[in-house]
Amino acid sequence: MVDSDALIGLICKDDALHARAIAVSKYLSEKGFVIVVPYPIVLEAATALFRGLKKSESAKRLLEDYSDFSQPEFEERPVAKIVPSIFNSKSSKKNTPFDCYLVALARLNKINLIFSFDSFYKKQGLTLAEEMIV
């Protein structure tokens, strides 16, 4: 499963996470990992690129790239009932409802690996993909 920080790192050459994101992406590809990129996360990344980072062309490219992305189907229907139990309104503002959505999807689909650089996911019992690289 892929988070928006990894998507942004992959698409923006000047992003602080670019080199790390490329290395993780290459590793996952070489090892044959199945990549799941939920569309709401694509929208989150495109919004961050467009609004926060002022990279409208990168946002457009991400949306276009994803329109051709083939991925396996995954269970999503009951995720809305799981997200509220993960979201803590008193935690860091860095831990968004989108992050909780990814954790809920991972749990629902028995996915334990996430392509992200956010330690929040480790606290939720997921393994960051970068940790797989030896």
N, C-alpha and C positions, 0 to 999 in steps of 0.2 A: 504494500500500500504506500502511496506517495503523498507527502504533505506539500503545501504551497511553498515552503522555504526551499525545498529541493527543486521544485519546478522553476522558481525564480532563479536559483543558482545555476540551473542548467541553461536557461535561455539568455541570461545577462552575463556577458563576458567580464563586465566590470564589477559584478557582485562579489562581495567578500567570500561567499561560499562556492563560487564558480569552479575552482580547481577541485575542491573536495567533492562537489556534486558530480562532476565529470568522472572522477575516479570511482565513485560509488556506482554510478550508472554503468560504466564499463565493466566493473566487477560483476554486477547483477546480470548483465547481458551475457558475459562470458560463462557464468555459472548456470545459465538457463532459468533464472528466477522468473516467475510469472509476475508481471507488473499490473497492479490495479490502481487506476487513477480516477477516483470518483469525480463526476462532473462538478459538484459544488466546490470541490477543492480547486479545480481549474478556474472557476469563477472567482474564488477568493484570491488566487494568485494574479489573475488578470486585473482584478480590482486594485490590488496592491501595486501592481506595475503601473496602472493607469493613473490612479489618484496619488498614492504615496510616493512612488519613485519617479513619477512624471515620464514614464516610458510607454507612451501610447502605441508606438509601433511594435514594441515587444509584447504588449498585451494583445494586440491584434494577431501577431504571429503565433502566440500561444493558443489562442482560440482557433485559429486556422489549423495548426498542427494537431490539436486534439480532435478536430472534426474528422480526421483520417485515422485516428488511433484505434486499433483493434484490441479489445481486452476481454477477459472472461466475464461471464455474468456472475454477479454476487448478490447475496441476500441483502435487501435494504428496507423492506417493508416495515418491520417492527422497530427500526432504529430510533424513531421519534419517542418511543417509550423508554429507551435506555439512556439517551443523552442527558435528560435532567438529573439522573442519579449520578452522573459523572461531573457535571458542571458545578463548580463552586463559585458563587458570585462574590465571595470574599477573597478568592485567590488572586494571584498576579493577573494583571490585565493582559499579559502575554498569553495566558491560557484561555483562548477564545472558545465560543461554542463550536466553531469549526474543528478545533482540536478535539473536543469532546465527541463530536460527530465521528471523527476518524477512529477514535478509541472504541466507540460503540460499534462501528462497522467491523473493525478488526475482531472484536470479541464475538460478534454475531456470526462472522465467517471463519472463525478459528484461525485468524492470521496473527502471527506473533512477531513479524518483522515489518518495520516501517522505514521508509526512505525519508528521513528527516534528520535535522541536527538539533532538535528541541528536546531537552532532557525531561520535559513533562511526560513524554511517552514512556520513558524508562520508569518513571514513578508509577505509571499505569500498568507496568508489567510487560511492556513491549521491548523488543530489541531494536536498537538503531542499526540500520544497514551498514553504516560505516564501521561498526564494531566487528563486522564479519571479515573485513579486510585484514589480512595478517601481514 
